């Protein structure tokens, strides 16, 4: 971004993100969308994302929400499959803005159900294909694809267009993401963000325990998986699942409004945690 453009957006920020009247909204949106992919966190995280999210929340895009969301969904394909490149920022922040679009529709019913289903498919497909799972990138700030994707799934989970069958799919997507092979265990709060998304889903109170029990069992089986031998770190195969189960137990125990299945699901999680931590917790007899 050139000095003139940076100065322009600094004025917009200092004016409380009032939508400028000297340029068409389409042009402003296109520039902010480009900035979402910037490796400069001041532009991406400090300007583009807060501007777009604030304008969505204020209703600026209510008549354009479907188009804006489609533009963000298209951003999920930019460089998909890359590892350790700057294309990650466009994907990571596109999904975060898309989550804002979904949340706005949850509050105002602005787009048809077919559009929400389409966005859900595109988010899920991207989330399970995303190869760059870095959290904080030194010198460039947050990428956080796993956390941001969880935020979008949490927004989808609260959509009135989604019923039990769709929420069950979302649970499987979250589990699949946790269980995908990694070259490093999540270290930037990703399990907590995935657990937050799960809590948003559970608070819908339409997914029965009969669905949740085998879902937890699948995660527990991965968390208890035996090591890979002397040539590999066995924690890479178990660590993310263990951390997610712990984060979900903690949030279900202490966090906010309790879903209807809270008591029963806590017992299921306690058994899973005991079984997957035999060196620290005594399994239930």
C-alpha positions, 0 to 999 in steps of 0.5 A: 500500500502506498503512503497516500492510501495508508494515510487515507485508511488511518483517517478512516480508523481515526474517524471511528470507521464511518464509511467514507463518502468520497469513494464508492463502497465497491471500491472501498470493499475491493481495496479492503479485500486485497488488504486481507491478504497483506503480510503486514498485520497493520493492514490486514489485522489492524485495518481491513478486518476491523473495517469489514467486520464493523461495517457488516455489524453496522448493516452497511452490507445488508443489501450486499451480504450475499455478494460479500460472502461469496467474495470471501468464500472465493478467497478460501481458494487463493493459494490453497495447498500452499505451505509457509507462504503469504497466501495463507493470510488471504484464506485465513482472514477471508474465512474470518470475514465470512464468519461475520457475514454468517453471524449477521445473517443469523441475526437478521435473516438476510440471505436464503438458506441455499446460500448459507448451505453453499458457504458451509460447504465451501468452509468445510471443504477449505478447512479440511484441505488447508495445509498451512496451520501456522498460528502466529507468524513472526514478523507478520502476525496471525495466520491462525487458519485453524482457529479462524475456521473454527470461528466460521463453523461456530457461526454456521452452527448457530444458523437457523438454517442448520438442523440436526443433520447439518450440525452433525456434519459440522461436528465431524468436520471439527473432529476431522480437522483435529485428527488430520496429520500435522508436523507440529501440535497446535500451540496458539490456542486452536483447541480452545477455539475449536471447543468454543465452536463446539459449544456454540453448536451444543447450545442449539440443543438439537444434537442428541447424546446418542450422536455425541457419545460415538463422536467423543469415542472417535476423538478418544481413540485417536488421543490414546493411539500408540506411539509411532516408534523411535523415529517419530514424535508420538505426541503428533498423533495424539496431542491435538485430540488430547488438547481438544478433549481437555478444552471441551471439558473445561468449557463445558464445565465452566463456560457460559450458558450450559447446553441441555446435554451438559451433565451427561456429556461431562460424564462421557468426557470424564471417561474419555479423559481418564482412558486417554491419560492413564499415567495421570488419571486413574481410569474408571473401574 
